[in-house]
Amino acid sequence: MKFITLVSTIGGLCFGYDTGVISGALIFMKYDLGLTPVQEGFITSFLLFGAALGSLFGGYLSDKQGRRKNLLWVAAIFIFGALGTAFAWDVPSMIVARFVLGLAVGCASVTVPIYISELARPEQRERLVTVNELMIVTGQFLAYTVNAAIVNLYPEMSHNWRIMLAIPALPGALLWAGMLMMPESPRFFMRRGETEKAVKVLEMLRSPGEVQQEIKEIQKIIQIDSVKMSLFEELKKPWVIQLILIGLMIVLATRVTGVNTIMYYAPTVLKSTGLGDAAAVTGAVANGVVSILATLMGMLLIGKHSRRKMFFTGQIGVTLSLILIGVSFKVFFHTETLNGIESVHANFAGASYIILGLMLVFLVFMQGWIAPVFWLMLAEIYPLRMRGLGMGIAVFGLWIFDFIIQSIFPLLLNHYGGGMTFGFFAATNVIMLILLFKFLPETRGLSLEQIENKFRF
C-alpha cells in the first residue's frame, strides 16, 4: 500500500510543482512577454480555471472509467501542458497552455485522494491520504528551489522562465510509468459487478480475515444504491444536498485563508516590500521548507486529534497570522510616488523579513492543521456511487474560488496595499470559523461505509 501511495501521489507532486513554479517564473516572464498586472493575474489564474473544469469532469470520469485510468490520462496531460507553457510565444498561447495544465491539476486533485482512500484500511486512511498533501507541498518546494537555483546560478540566462516551466514534464512522465503497474480501486470493481477482481486487489492489501468482511460492507452499500443513479434525482435528496454544501463550506473555508495568494505570489509580495528579484525568489524557498515540515507535523497530529479540533485550531491560527501581516504592512511600510509611479518602501532595514516570517507562521497553521484534514474529509464524506462526482463538485468550487481570488489579488495588492488586502482575508476567515463550528462533521475512526450510513440515515 505504501508503494501504491507513493506512485499515485506523484500526481500531487505534479500538482504542487505546476502551481508553485509560476511564482518565480512570473517575475521574469513579464519582461519577455511585456505583461501588465491584469495579464499576470490571468496567466496565474487560468490554471485554476482549467483546474475547476478538470476537477468536475475528472470526478465524473473517475466514476465512469476508474481511478487508475483517470490518473494515466492526467499524467499525459501534465507532460504536454508543461511543455506547452515552456514553448508559449505570447500571452494568449501561455493562457491556453496554462488552462490545459490546469485540467490535469484539477483532475489529479480529485482522483488521487479518492484512489488512496478506497485502497487504504480505515486506520491507514488519514495518514496515507495526507501523503498527497505532503507531495503537493514538496512539489511547491521543488519548484521554489529550482527557480532559485536557476536565478542565482545563471543570473544572465535569457528566457530562464521557460526552463522553469518545462521541468514539471518529468514528474508527469514518472506518474504515467508508475500507474501502468498499479491496481484499480476494489470499490470501483465492485460497482461494476467485478467482485473477483475486487477480491484480488484486496487480497494484495489486506490480511485474509479482513477481505470478506470488507467485501460484505461494500456490497451492502451497493445494494442500497442499486437503482440507476440520476444526478438530478440525487440532488433532490436532502442528505446529498447537505453533503455537497458541507464540502463547499470546507473548500471555501480553506480558500478565503488566502493560502494560494501566499504560495503563488510569495515572490511578488516580498518584492513589493523592497526585496530584489533574486532575493524575493530565494525567500520564497522558505515557504516550501516550512510547508513540508508543517505537513509532516500534521501527519502526526491527525492520528491523535479529531478532524474538527484540527480544523478549528488551524483556522484561528491563520486568521491571527493574516491580521498581523495586514498590520505589519500598515505599520512597517509606507508608499512613495516617483514620476507618477507609487511604490512600497520599508520604514527600517529588515521589515521585509517580518512579512516573510509572518507568512511562514501562517503556513505552519495552514499546512500543519487545516490542509491534512481538508483533503481527507473531502475524500471521506461522499457516498460510493457518486464519490468522484461529489468530490469533483467540491474541488470545482475550490478552483473557482481560487480563480476569483488569484485574479483579483494583484489588483488588490496594487491598489490597496498589503494592509487592506490581508485584512480583508482575515475578516472573511472569522465568518468561516463561525460556520465551521456549527456545521463541520466528525468522521474520525469510521470506515467509508460507516460514514455514508451516518449521513444517509
C-alpha positions as CSV (number, residue, x, y, z in Angstrom):
1,M,0.0,0.0,0.0
2,K,2.9,2.3,0.7
3,F,4.3,1.9,-2.8
4,I,0.8,2.4,-4.3
5,T,0.5,5.6,-2.3
6,L,4.0,6.8,-3.3
7,V,3.3,6.3,-7.0
8,S,-0.2,7.7,-7.1
9,T,0.8,10.8,-5.1
10,I,3.3,11.8,-7.8
11,G,0.1,13.3,-9.2
12,G,0.1,15.6,-6.1
13,L,3.8,16.3,-6.7
14,C,2.9,17.5,-10.3
15,F,0.0,19.4,-8.8
16,G,2.3,21.2,-6.4
17,Y,5.1,21.9,-8.8
18,D,2.8,23.3,-11.5
19,T,1.1,25.6,-9.0
20,G,4.3,26.7,-7.4
21,V,6.6,27.2,-10.4
22,I,4.7,30.2,-11.7
23,S,5.6,32.3,-8.6
24,G,9.2,32.6,-9.7
25,A,8.7,32.4,-13.5
26,L,6.2,35.3,-13.4
27,I,8.9,37.8,-12.3
28,F,11.0,37.1,-15.4
29,M,8.2,36.2,-17.9
30,K,6.7,39.6,-17.5
31,Y,9.8,41.2,-19.1
32,D,9.9,38.9,-22.1
33,L,6.1,38.9,-22.7
34,G,5.5,42.5,-21.6
35,L,2.8,41.6,-19.0
36,T,0.5,44.0,-17.3
37,P,-0.8,43.3,-13.8
38,V,-4.1,42.2,-15.3
39,Q,-2.2,39.7,-17.6
40,E,-0.1,38.5,-14.7
41,G,-3.4,37.7,-12.8
42,F,-4.9,35.9,-15.8
43,I,-1.8,33.8,-16.6
44,T,-1.7,32.7,-12.9
45,S,-5.4,32.1,-12.5
46,F,-6.2,30.4,-15.8
47,L,-4.5,27.3,-14.5
48,L,-7.2,27.5,-11.7
49,F,-10.0,27.9,-14.3
50,G,-8.8,24.8,-16.1
51,A,-8.4,23.0,-12.8
52,A,-12.1,23.8,-12.0
53,L,-13.3,22.1,-15.2
54,G,-10.7,19.3,-14.7
55,S,-12.0,18.5,-11.2
56,L,-15.6,18.5,-12.3
57,F,-15.1,16.2,-15.4
58,G,-12.3,14.3,-13.6
59,G,-14.6,13.3,-10.8
60,Y,-17.3,12.2,-13.2
61,L,-14.8,10.2,-15.3
62,S,-13.2,8.6,-12.3
63,D,-16.7,7.1,-11.5
64,K,-17.1,6.0,-15.1
65,Q,-13.8,4.7,-16.3
66,G,-11.9,4.1,-13.0
67,R,-9.4,5.9,-10.8
68,R,-6.3,4.3,-12.4
69,K,-7.2,5.1,-16.0
70,N,-8.0,8.6,-14.9
71,L,-4.5,9.1,-13.5
72,L,-2.9,7.7,-16.7
73,W,-4.7,10.5,-18.6
74,V,-3.8,13.0,-16.0
75,A,-0.1,12.1,-16.4
76,A,-0.2,12.6,-20.2
77,I,-1.9,16.0,-19.9
78,F,0.7,17.1,-17.3
79,I,3.5,16.3,-19.8
80,F,2.0,18.1,-22.7
81,G,0.7,21.0,-20.6
82,A,4.2,21.7,-19.0
83,L,5.9,21.6,-22.4
84,G,3.1,23.9,-23.8
85,T,3.8,26.6,-21.2
86,A,7.6,26.3,-21.8
87,F,7.2,27.0,-25.5
88,A,4.4,29.6,-25.4
89,W,5.3,32.6,-27.6
90,D,2.8,35.2,-26.4
91,V,0.2,35.9,-23.8
92,P,-2.8,34.1,-25.5
93,S,-0.7,30.9,-26.1
94,M,0.5,31.0,-22.5
95,I,-3.0,31.3,-21.2
96,V,-4.2,28.3,-23.3
97,A,-1.2,26.2,-22.2
98,R,-1.9,27.1,-18.5
99,F,-5.5,26.2,-19.0
100,V,-4.6,22.7,-20.4
101,L,-2.2,22.2,-17.5
102,G,-5.0,23.2,-15.1
103,L,-7.2,20.4,-16.5
104,A,-4.6,17.9,-15.2
105,V,-4.1,19.6,-11.9
106,G,-7.9,19.6,-11.2
107,C,-8.4,16.0,-12.2
108,A,-5.4,14.9,-10.1
109,S,-6.7,16.9,-7.1
110,V,-9.9,14.8,-7.2
111,T,-8.7,11.4,-8.2
112,V,-5.6,10.9,-6.1
113,P,-7.2,11.3,-2.7
114,I,-10.2,9.1,-3.7
115,Y,-7.9,6.4,-5.1
116,I,-5.8,6.2,-1.9
117,S,-8.8,6.4,0.4
118,E,-10.5,3.5,-1.4
119,L,-7.5,1.3,-1.2
120,A,-6.4,2.1,2.4
121,R,-7.6,0.5,5.6
122,P,-9.7,2.8,7.8
123,E,-6.8,3.2,10.3
124,Q,-4.4,3.9,7.5
125,R,-6.6,6.3,5.5
126,E,-5.9,9.5,7.4
127,R,-2.1,9.1,7.2
128,L,-1.9,7.9,3.6
129,V,-4.3,10.4,2.2
130,T,-2.3,13.1,3.9
131,V,0.8,11.9,2.0
132,N,-0.8,13.5,-1.0
133,E,-0.8,16.9,0.7
134,L,2.9,16.2,1.6
135,M,3.6,15.6,-2.1
136,I,1.8,18.8,-3.1
137,V,3.9,21.0,-0.8
138,T,7.0,19.0,-1.7
139,G,6.2,19.8,-5.4
140,Q,5.9,23.5,-4.5
141,F,9.2,23.4,-2.6
142,L,11.0,21.8,-5.5
143,A,9.5,24.5,-7.8
144,Y,10.8,27.3,-5.5
145,T,14.2,25.6,-5.1
146,V,14.7,25.0,-8.8
147,N,13.6,28.6,-9.6
148,A,16.0,30.0,-7.0
149,A,18.9,27.8,-8.3
150,I,18.3,28.9,-11.9
151,V,18.2,32.6,-10.9
152,N,21.2,32.5,-8.6
153,L,23.5,30.2,-10.7
154,Y,22.6,31.6,-14.1
155,P,21.6,35.3,-13.4
156,E,22.3,36.3,-17.0
157,M,20.4,33.5,-18.6
158,S,17.8,34.7,-21.1
159,H,14.3,33.2,-21.1
160,N,15.1,31.3,-17.8
161,W,11.4,31.1,-17.1
162,R,11.0,28.6,-20.0
163,I,13.3,26.1,-18.3
164,M,11.4,26.6,-15.0
165,L,8.1,25.8,-16.7
166,A,9.4,22.8,-18.8
167,I,10.8,20.8,-15.8
168,P,7.3,19.6,-14.5
169,A,7.0,17.3,-17.5
170,L,9.5,15.0,-15.8
171,P,7.3,14.0,-12.8
172,G,4.4,13.7,-15.2
173,A,6.3,11.0,-17.1
174,L,7.1,9.3,-13.8
175,L,3.4,9.2,-12.9
176,W,2.4,7.7,-16.2
177,A,5.0,5.0,-16.0
178,G,4.2,4.2,-12.4
179,M,0.4,4.0,-12.8
180,L,0.8,1.3,-15.5
181,M,1.9,-1.0,-12.7
182,M,-0.9,0.0,-10.2
183,P,-4.2,-1.9,-9.4
184,E,-7.6,-0.4,-9.9
185,S,-9.7,0.6,-6.8
186,P,-11.6,-2.5,-5.5
187,R,-14.7,-0.3,-4.8
188,F,-14.8,0.7,-8.5
189,F,-14.6,-3.0,-9.5
190,M,-17.5,-3.8,-7.0
191,R,-19.7,-1.1,-8.5
192,R,-19.2,-2.7,-12.0
193,G,-20.1,-6.2,-10.6
194,E,-16.5,-7.4,-11.0
195,T,-16.2,-8.9,-7.5
196,E,-13.4,-11.4,-8.3
197,K,-11.2,-8.5,-9.4
198,A,-12.0,-6.6,-6.3
199,V,-11.2,-9.6,-4.1
200,K,-7.8,-10.0,-5.9
201,V,-6.9,-6.4,-5.2
202,L,-8.0,-6.6,-1.5
203,E,-6.0,-9.8,-1.1
204,M,-2.9,-7.9,-2.0
205,L,-3.6,-5.2,0.6
206,R,-5.4,-6.9,3.5
207,S,-5.0,-9.9,5.8
208,P,-7.1,-13.0,4.8
209,G,-9.7,-12.4,7.5
210,E,-10.3,-8.8,6.5
211,V,-11.2,-9.3,2.8
212,Q,-14.6,-10.9,3.1
213,Q,-15.8,-8.5,5.8
214,E,-14.9,-5.5,3.7
215,I,-16.5,-7.1,0.6
216,K,-19.7,-7.6,2.6
217,E,-19.7,-3.9,3.7
218,I,-19.2,-2.6,0.2
219,Q,-22.0,-5.0,-1.1
220,K,-24.5,-3.6,1.4
221,I,-23.9,-0.1,0.2
222,I,-24.1,-1.1,-3.5
223,Q,-27.4,-2.9,-2.8
224,I,-28.8,0.2,-1.2
225,D,-27.7,2.2,-4.3
226,S,-28.8,-0.5,-6.8
227,V,-31.2,1.9,-8.6
228,K,-29.5,3.6,-11.6
229,M,-28.2,7.0,-10.5
230,S,-29.6,10.2,-11.9
231,L,-27.7,13.3,-10.9
232,F,-30.8,15.4,-10.7
233,E,-32.6,12.8,-8.7
234,E,-29.7,12.5,-6.3
235,L,-29.7,16.3,-5.8
236,K,-33.3,16.2,-4.7
237,K,-32.3,14.1,-1.6
238,P,-31.7,16.4,1.5
239,W,-28.8,14.3,2.8
240,V,-26.9,14.5,-0.6
241,I,-27.5,18.3,-0.7
242,Q,-26.2,18.5,2.8
243,L,-23.0,16.7,1.9
244,I,-22.4,18.9,-1.2
245,L,-22.9,22.1,0.9
246,I,-20.6,20.8,3.6
247,G,-18.0,20.0,1.0
248,L,-18.3,23.5,-0.5
249,M,-18.1,25.0,3.0
250,I,-14.9,23.2,3.8
251,V,-13.5,24.3,0.5
252,L,-14.5,28.0,0.9
253,A,-13.0,28.0,4.4
254,T,-9.6,27.0,3.1
255,R,-9.7,29.3,0.1
256,V,-10.5,32.5,2.0
257,T,-7.4,32.0,4.1
258,G,-5.6,33.3,1.0
259,V,-3.2,30.4,1.2
260,N,-2.6,30.3,-2.6
261,T,-2.0,34.1,-2.8
262,I,0.9,33.4,-0.4
263,M,2.1,30.3,-2.3
264,Y,1.7,31.7,-5.8
265,Y,2.6,35.3,-5.2
266,A,5.2,35.0,-2.5
267,P,8.0,36.5,-4.6
268,T,5.7,39.2,-5.8
269,V,4.6,40.1,-2.3
270,L,8.2,40.0,-1.0
271,K,9.4,42.1,-3.9
272,S,6.7,44.7,-3.2
273,T,8.3,45.1,0.3
274,G,11.6,46.1,-1.3
275,L,13.5,42.9,-1.9
276,G,15.2,42.4,-5.3
277,D,14.2,39.8,-7.8
278,A,16.7,37.1,-6.8
279,A,16.1,37.7,-3.0
280,A,12.4,37.5,-3.4
281,V,12.5,34.2,-5.4
282,T,15.0,32.8,-2.9
283,G,13.0,33.9,0.1
284,A,10.0,32.0,-1.2
285,V,12.0,28.8,-0.8
286,A,11.5,29.2,2.9
287,N,7.7,28.9,2.3
288,G,8.4,25.5,0.7
289,V,10.6,24.2,3.5
290,V,8.1,25.3,6.2
291,S,5.2,23.8,4.3
292,I,6.9,20.4,4.2
293,L,7.8,20.4,7.9
294,A,4.3,21.6,8.9
295,T,2.7,18.9,6.7
296,L,4.9,16.2,8.4
297,M,3.8,17.6,11.8
298,G,0.2,17.4,10.5
299,M,0.6,13.8,9.6
300,L,1.5,13.0,13.2
301,L,-1.3,15.2,14.7
302,I,-4.1,13.9,12.5
303,G,-3.9,10.4,14.0
304,K,-4.2,11.7,17.5
305,H,-6.8,14.5,17.3
306,S,-10.3,14.9,15.9
307,R,-10.9,16.5,12.5
308,R,-12.9,19.3,14.0
309,K,-10.3,20.2,16.6
310,M,-7.5,20.4,14.0
311,F,-9.6,22.5,11.5
312,F,-10.6,25.0,14.3
313,T,-7.0,25.3,15.6
314,G,-5.7,26.0,12.1
315,Q,-8.5,28.4,11.2
316,I,-7.8,30.5,14.3
317,G,-4.1,30.4,13.7
318,V,-4.3,31.6,10.1
319,T,-6.8,34.3,11.0
320,L,-4.4,35.8,13.6
321,S,-1.5,35.5,11.1
322,L,-3.4,37.4,8.4
323,I,-4.2,40.2,10.9
324,L,-0.6,40.5,11.8
325,I,0.5,40.6,8.2
326,G,-2.0,43.3,7.4
327,V,-1.0,45.4,10.5
328,S,2.7,45.0,9.6
329,F,2.2,46.4,6.1
330,K,0.4,49.4,7.7
331,V,3.0,50.0,10.5
332,F,6.3,49.0,9.0
333,F,5.9,50.3,5.4
334,H,5.0,53.4,3.6
335,T,4.3,54.4,0.0
336,E,6.2,56.9,-2.1
337,T,5.3,58.3,-5.5
338,L,8.1,59.0,-8.0
339,N,7.3,60.1,-11.6
340,G,3.7,59.1,-11.1
341,I,4.6,55.6,-10.0
342,E,3.6,54.5,-6.5
343,S,5.9,52.0,-4.7
344,V,6.1,50.5,-1.2
345,H,9.2,51.2,1.0
346,A,10.2,49.7,4.3
347,N,10.4,52.1,7.3
348,F,13.6,50.2,8.5
349,A,16.0,47.5,7.4
350,G,14.7,44.0,7.8
351,A,11.0,44.9,7.6
352,S,10.6,42.7,4.6
353,Y,11.7,39.7,6.7
354,I,9.0,40.4,9.2
355,I,6.4,39.9,6.4
356,L,8.3,36.7,5.4
357,G,8.3,35.4,9.0
358,L,4.6,36.0,9.4
359,M,3.9,34.3,6.1
360,L,5.8,31.3,7.5
361,V,3.7,31.3,10.7
362,F,0.6,31.4,8.5
363,L,1.8,28.3,6.6
364,V,2.5,26.3,9.8
365,F,-1.2,26.6,10.7
366,M,-2.4,26.1,7.2
367,Q,-0.3,23.1,6.2
368,G,0.0,21.6,9.7
369,W,-3.6,21.8,10.8
370,I,-6.0,22.7,8.0
371,A,-4.6,21.1,4.8
372,P,-4.4,17.4,6.1
373,V,-8.0,17.5,7.3
374,F,-9.2,19.3,4.3
375,W,-8.2,16.7,1.6
376,L,-9.0,13.8,3.9
377,M,-12.6,14.9,4.7
378,L,-13.4,15.6,1.0
379,A,-12.2,12.1,0.2
380,E,-14.4,10.6,3.0
381,I,-17.8,12.2,3.1
382,Y,-19.3,11.4,-0.3
383,P,-21.3,8.2,-0.9
384,L,-19.6,5.5,-3.1
385,R,-22.0,5.8,-6.1
386,M,-21.1,9.5,-6.5
387,R,-17.8,9.8,-4.7
388,G,-15.9,11.0,-7.7
389,L,-18.7,13.4,-8.8
390,G,-19.3,14.7,-5.3
391,M,-15.6,15.5,-4.7
392,G,-15.5,16.9,-8.3
393,I,-18.2,19.4,-7.4
394,A,-16.3,20.4,-4.2
395,V,-13.0,20.7,-5.9
396,F,-14.7,22.6,-8.8
397,G,-15.8,25.1,-6.2
398,L,-12.2,25.1,-4.8
399,W,-10.7,26.1,-8.2
400,I,-13.4,28.6,-9.0
401,F,-12.9,30.3,-5.6
402,D,-9.2,30.3,-6.3
403,F,-9.6,31.6,-9.8
404,I,-11.6,34.6,-8.5
405,I,-9.2,35.3,-5.6
406,Q,-6.0,34.9,-7.7
407,S,-7.4,37.1,-10.5
408,I,-8.1,40.0,-8.2
409,F,-5.1,39.6,-5.8
410,P,-2.6,41.5,-7.9
411,L,-5.1,44.3,-8.3
412,L,-5.9,44.4,-4.6
413,L,-2.2,44.5,-3.7
414,N,-1.5,47.1,-6.3
415,H,-4.4,49.5,-5.4
416,Y,-5.0,48.9,-1.7
417,G,-1.6,47.7,-0.4
418,G,-0.8,44.7,1.8
419,G,-2.6,46.1,4.9
420,M,-6.1,46.3,3.4
421,T,-5.6,43.1,1.3
422,F,-4.6,40.8,4.1
423,G,-7.1,42.5,6.4
424,F,-9.9,41.5,4.0
425,F,-8.8,37.9,4.1
426,A,-8.7,38.0,8.0
427,A,-12.3,39.3,8.2
428,T,-13.7,36.6,5.9
429,N,-11.9,33.9,8.0
430,V,-13.8,35.0,11.1
431,I,-17.1,34.4,9.3
432,M,-16.0,30.9,8.1
433,L,-14.9,29.9,11.6
434,I,-18.4,30.5,12.8
435,L,-19.9,28.4,10.0
436,L,-17.4,25.6,10.6
437,F,-18.2,25.5,14.3
438,K,-21.8,25.0,13.5
439,F,-21.8,22.6,10.6
440,L,-18.4,20.7,10.3
441,P,-19.0,16.9,10.9
442,E,-16.6,14.5,12.7
443,T,-15.5,11.4,10.6
444,R,-12.5,10.1,12.6
445,G,-12.4,6.4,13.2
446,L,-15.1,5.4,10.8
447,S,-14.9,3.3,7.6
448,L,-16.1,4.9,4.3
449,E,-19.3,2.8,4.5
450,Q,-20.0,3.8,8.1
451,I,-19.5,7.5,7.2
452,E,-22.0,7.0,4.3
453,N,-24.6,5.4,6.7
454,K,-24.1,8.2,9.2
455,F,-25.3,10.8,6.7
456,R,-27.8,8.7,4.9
457,F,-29.9,7.6,7.9
